[in-house]
Each structure stands twice: as C-alpha cells, then as structure tokens.
Amino acid sequence: MMKTIRLTMSQALVQHLAALRVEMADGSIAPYCGGVFTIFGHGNVAGIGEALYAQRDHAQNPLPTFRAHNEQGMAHAAIAYGKAQFRQRIMAVSTSIGPGATNLVTAAAVAHVNRLPVLLLPGDTFATRAPDPVLQQIESFSQGDLSANDCFRPVVRYFDRITRPEQILTALPRAIQVMTDPASCGPVCLALPQDVQAEAFDCPVSFLQPALIRFRRPPADAGELARAAEVLKTAKRPLIVAGGGVLYSQASNELRAFAEAHGVPVVESHGGKSSLAWDHPLNLGAIGVDGMNVANAMAREADLVLAVGTRLQDFTTGSHALFAKAKLLCLNVQPFDAGKWNATSLVADAKLGLGQLSAAAAGWSADAGWTDKARAEAARGNAIVTELTTAVPKGVLPYDAEVIGAVRDSLNDAGGDSGLDDIVVCAAGTLPAELHKLWRSRAPGTYHMEYGYSCMGYEIAGGLGAKMGAPHREVIVMVGDGSYMMLNAEIATSVMLGLKLIVVVLDNRGYGCIERLQGKSGVPSFNNMLDDCVPEGGQPSEIDFAMHARAMGAHAVHVADVAELKTAMVAARAARKTQVIVIDTTHTRTTDGGCWWEVAIPEVSQRSEVQEAHERYVTAKQDQRL
C-alpha cells in the first residue's frame, strides 16, 4: 500500500515546496524556492501560516518566511528574485483574501509580461460557504463560485482554486511545471480557500519527496534550422537583436561566439542588455525608441534582423517601423514569439539554437564592410556615452545622464577595480530610457530593468528581490520621485532584513517623462508636474524624500549637485545598511538617440499643435511593417 502521512493541505504544500531541488546551470544543486514572502491576514494566518512556522527551522528542508510591508511590493521582490536567478529559482507569495490578494494582481501582470516565474498563493473564501459572506468576500449576483481571485486568470500562466485538500497533489506540480518550462514560464496562482488550507488528508509520502528539477533545452527542428540557415546566408548586412531569452538561457558565450564567427553586430533590448559586455567591439548598445543613434542607424540599414529571445516589443522595434524593410528571423523558445510578424521561425533554446544556427551557416559571414562599419560605430557610440555621462554643465540642474555617470563610475571613485558588476534596478519614467543607453554592463544580469509592464513602484521592491537573488553584488536602485511615491515601503523591509540597497532618487518634481510626451503630442503641460497640479487653496508640494527614507530606518542624504553625489556614493558603498541619496534634477534636457514610437494623436482638435502632431503621426505610420 502507498505510504501516507496525515497533513493539512497547507502543510503538504509547504513541505513539497521546501523539498524541491533544482539543478542549476553550473551543475550545482539548490533549493528551488528561496522562501515565502507573506503578510498575514485572517485568510492565511491560521492555515498556511501554521505550516510556514513549522517549516522555517526544519533540519533538512528549511523554508524561510519573509515579512513585507505591501503585498504588491513583496510580489515585485519575489519576481525580481526569479529574474536575478535567471528563472532557475523562485519565491512564493502568500496573502490573505480581499485586498491582500488583489494587491498581487498588478505584480502578476508584471511577471506575465516579462515571462518571469512566481508562485502566488492568495487566500480565498470558504469552500463550504458556511459563513458566507465572510469578511472581505466579493459577492456576485450571477456566479456563485466567483471570488476576487478570479482577477488573476488573465494575468497568470496557470490558475487553480484548491477546493479539496487532495487537489494540491496535482495542482502544485502543474504550477511548478509551468514555471520551469522555458516556453511557458510565468506567474502561477493557486487560490487557497481558508477552510481548505486547514483541512487534513492522507498525503502520500512520495509527494514530500519530489524529483530533482532539470530544465529542458529544446533543440531546433532540422527543417526549421535548414530554412533559417538559408535565409541567414542571403544576408549581407545582418543585425542581431539580443533579448531577455539570451540571459535566461545563459547563452552570452554563444551570442558572443556567433557574432565573432560571422561578423554580425549586436544590439540589445531592455530585456537583453548585459548579454554582451558593453565594450565588445560588435556591441552597438541599446536599440529602439530609447536606443543609441548608432544602433538605430545600423538597424535601418540592416537587410536581415536575427531576433534572439525577444518579444519584439514596440520600444525595441520603433513600433515596427525601425527595421521594417529587413527580413526577420526569430530564434525563440516560445513559438508565439518566434512566429511574430511573419518571421522565419526557429523555435529552440537560445543557447542551443545559436550554436546550431552557427554550425548550419558555417563559412558564411556578413560583408566585411558592414562588420568594419559596426565596429567603428560601436566605438563612436561608446565615446558619446562617455561624453554624455561625464560632462556636467555648470549652473543648471543635472539631467539623468550626469547622475547615471556618477553612480555608474562610483566604485572607481571608492577605490574599487570596476563599477561594472553592480546591479542597477529601474522600471518606469525617463530613467529606463537613459539607463538603456548609458549604463555599462559587463556581466550578465547586471542590468535589471522591468520594462515589459513598466510598473511604477517596482524599483525599490525589485531592488530588494535582486539583492536576495545576488547578495554578493551591490544593488543600486535608480528611481524617480513619481515612482518613489507610488511604492517605497520595502525600504523599511530592506532595513529589517539587513539587505542593504543603495537607492538614488532623482527628483524632477513630477512625471517628467510623460510631460515631455504630452508636449510632443501638442498639449501644454497639464496634470503631470507637481506645480501644475495645485488648485486654488491648495499647497505646493514640499516632499522631503531624505527625511521620509530616514523615517523608515535608512540612512539618507539630499545632495546639492553631482559632485556631492559622487562623495555620497563613496560613503554609501562603505555603509552596511540601506542608503538613500536624493538629488534634484531636470526633465527638460534629453540625450542622444531615439526613434519614432506610436502614440495615437487625436484626429480632431482645436489646437494647431495637436493637428501638426497628428500630421507627423500619419506620416510616420507609413514606415510600419504591415
């Protein structure tokens, strides 16, 4: 007979999760789940809370529990942990029902868009319905089985509601399978009714001894590979667009080898930045709406684009106008992405696929003149970056470029050998555009940008997760005042957990990025900058970010200029607890680069500026790939 043990559903879930092991890319074995973030409420404290308490100091399979201050924030941290671990490990998130659960929905969308794994475990209403309506329950007049957790269905890869304790035996392995599948990887949600969490059943002992997780690396289909090689060999001016799939496959060496063997220049999306060292002679840097001029110019001239591990988001493609006339060859582990825009598809793991494609194209190279031009343009682009980030204008507020340069190079100022192995974290506003161009990454994973969902508020919580995933690195969070105000509570969590962050707040007093877009769309500044939002009888904003950060336990300073910022960064690196540095900046100056991005302009308006913007919009759309 099958050996069983009497456990609650929560105990079985937690013990299975704690026992899971994964074979890492380097061959080492590690716990698959790095821990569980939770904020307890009546919907999870008695059930899963008891199970987590019992497991936290387990002799063989301890599972850490981390207390946070905001459910969305702790989910962002869990997602960032998975990203820092190149999707090889996860964290879980447990909440109560009601607002605790729905606070996770935005984070679930972040993970979904960015193809990142996280296990969401929200509490749910009673399966028996005996106490209905329970506190925080949403009642539907037409669907008796509906709960707030149904909000998760569109934003997760797998959803299940556990209405019997035995269901965890199939639901949890399915969730794990989704998160460990390189093609379907993303967030999963197991909604846990609070009574079912506490119900006992005869759990098979084998469920508590799960098999070692080994990641698949799907090779290319022979027919697809042959067709892809044929298309590649027709190219004289090829260009590689490196996406996040290069990093998650840990294919940086294969990318470099392919580029060098065939003389193909490389550009990087937000997701793929750090795939190739910034100073590699064939790395043209950032591509797209927030890309470098040198990269975008080469993209316009390319006759073939090899897109590796990228979703081809509109920022990367210039709303599909930047390289619309080039042939498109997509190497991706996910067929959905590989087949976009009528591309020639090569469905395969990036690491294996690049090697296979290189072998199939043996003897072929880009035109020598194209390769030589790429090297020259890459060197010119690097010189531009140096100038933009080190030349500090006198008598005016600094712009993001000068701040990025000071932060990026601060390890050298502190006497270190290189500042390139820091992890920089950001998500929304002007900063992602400037960091994409100006941050210099040498090692894979040192550029941590959430620019799939571009979620304001991800930055500080994401920095915490990145630090947990890479504790040996200095994690630098760069955040605008708008995003800081959205979600900053995990500063207190970082202090509480003893996980040092360096948070640099760039205060331009409003939503500067969108204010510029508003102006380009023909509308005067309206409802974006704080000074424009004060009604009669109101009071201008006087937020003291440094004082606020100190109130949460961090050490914080407000610096007067870039020179003081450099001094503060040296001190911050030497410190042991979270540091917050605030600097006033301007949003009215911008730097090199960019291309068209489709933002729909009204067809009818009384403003001549809007009419002119609409004419430019109609003209630009003519270059889009159809």
Phi, psi and omega in degrees: 000151178294132179283131182230167176219141182280116181220156168284162177303317180297318179297319179296316179300310184293319181292322176296315181298318181292331183276345182296134176234151182230141173274115183283169183299331180273005178092350179285161179249134182218157172300135181289321181259120182281351180151181182231120170275136178207148164239118186281148172212185184294342182271358179211351186291323183277328183272277182292335177298319178296320181293320179294321178299317181293334186265346191296328181243026181300140186297315184265320187231067178292145178231106183295145173244133183239129178268132178243190182240351179207134185295318177297319180298316182290329176291320174302317179298319179295320178295315180297326176300313178299322178293316180296334179267015179054038176067013180274339180224163183227171161235155176254160181226126179241136178223171171283188177274180174069227185297329176301319179286311184291340173298342180276346190296317179299317178295323177301319178295322176303311181293322181297309183296321184271002178059047183244143184274138171202141180259111182262128185233069179284144171293161182220171180291169186295131176295327180288338184064014182299317182266011184306139353275125178286160179310129178077005181286135172269124181258127176264138178282348187233346183228106185291338183261009183278139172221173180302332183291346174295345174299337183284338189307316181286344190243015173231161179278333180213133179229139174210148174245122186272100183261353173223141183301327181295338182295339179296336182295331177255326185292316183294313176300325177295318178298316179297320180300318179297315183291335181261000176277122184296336181272321185260004186309133179174190182285149174231153182226124171248106179282129190241096175307138190293333177284323180293328177306326186261354181283141181262154175206169178276099185273127176300134179300328180299331178295333181270005179230062186293154180290156177297134178277127173234129183280139176280150172233091184293126175280170180283147171292140185300317180294315177298320181297317180297317179294319179297318179295322178298314179296316181299319184292344177280347187279140173249333182233065183280156178218135176262129170257112182269124179249186183298334179299334176295318180289316183292331174278351185054053185253023182300319180295320180292324176297313180298317181297319179297312181300317182289320183293327187245003176067035184258123177290158184236137168239158187236134169284176174303314182294331184262354181299135187093002174295326180232137181305141186302330185261013174296137185300339181255009179268108180276353175089212190289140180247150166103205184303324177247032181266171177285150177301321182295321180291316182292324178295318178294324179297321180294332181271344185297143175260350175210134175247121174264104182268115185248114174065033181237149178277355183056049176296157186298330177293329179284323187261001188060048184053038177065032175243345188290313178233047186293334183269355180277150168295149183239123178239118186248117173259113184206145179286342181257115181304327179304318180279323183295333184262008183294145173055039176056033179288158165287122189266140170226096184274112183189161169300139184299318183296311179289317185298319178297318178295318180294317180294322178297317179294319181292335180257021182306135181092345179266143174215158171297159175304139183300323180295324178294316180295318179297319179296319179299316179298317180295318180291325176297317178295319179295320178297320179295324178294322178296316179301315179301315181296316183296328188261356181239341179272106183260114179298151180266144169077009178226161176296143178291153173258170185307324185300313181293325178293316179300317179300316180296318180291314183300319186265008189290337178293324174298319178296331181275001178094009178277174183274337181192141175264009189276349181263006170294155168259123175259136183237134177200175182209318194213161178093204180287327188304316179304321180297315182285322178295322179304320181276322199251340177286141182248115182251130177258321185254144178303136177089003182271359174243108187245092184242129173262087182238020171276313177258345180046060189270109174302133182102348178292331198304302187289316177296319177298323176298321177298314179295321178296322178294321178293327180279336180220068187294343181280350182257153171282127179255121182246116178265122175250124190215140175279166181297326180295313178292324178301317181291333179296314186199109184228001189296337183284358165301313178297323178295318180297322177293316182298321182273355180070031181249101187289131170240155166248115183251120178252114182261120177261110187260100174255013172063047175148192179268077188296321181298311182289330177296321177293318177298321178301316180295319179292339178273002175093010182249135177297163179305125187204118171066022178243305180278140188302323182293340179271000188248014183264111179284170176300127183092352178278183183227130179304146183290134177226059183284129176256095185294324180295316178297320180298315181295322177297325179296338178264006173103355180277160168272131186218144178221153173249115184264154186273333185198185183293325179299315177293327177299317179300316179296318180294324179294322177298316179293322181296321179295328181279345184281167183248346179240171186304134181243138176236126180240124182250134177221136176283135181225171174248150177253004188271348176254145177231176185238187182308145166109188176104163174204178183296144176226132184283112169233117187296130181254137182307135177289332183233131177200150175281347182272128178295328179296322178291319178300318179293321178296323179293323177297318177296322180297313180297319179296315183295325182297340181293343180268359183290147172289131181255000000 
